[in-house]
Amino acid sequence: MSLSTLLQIIAPIYKVAFMACITIGLIRFAWSTWKNLKKDWNHLQRLHQIPCHRCGFFTGEYNLKCTVHPYKALSEQAIGCMDYQPNK
């Protein structure tokens, strides 16, 4: 078997393998992107449950955000706050 015959047999195999690697890489990239977007969307939905900006005790000041729970204000710990009083 000559070298040119061997190259004619192997060349299509390399092309198929290269295309398979590219396809697998693109699928993994798309899957990873989808998983991260889904995780970030769920986290964003959780952050929108924080009621501090609608509370009567919320001051909006940098140093004292909440007069009742200054360390919990605007964090996930504030979800379900027992002292929440809606603004009037």
Secondary structure, DSSP 8 states (H G I E B T S, - for coil): --HHHHHHHHHHHHHHHHHHHHHHHHHHHHHHHHHHHHHHHHHHHHHTT--GGGBTTB---SS-SBSS-TTTTTSGGGTT-TT--B--
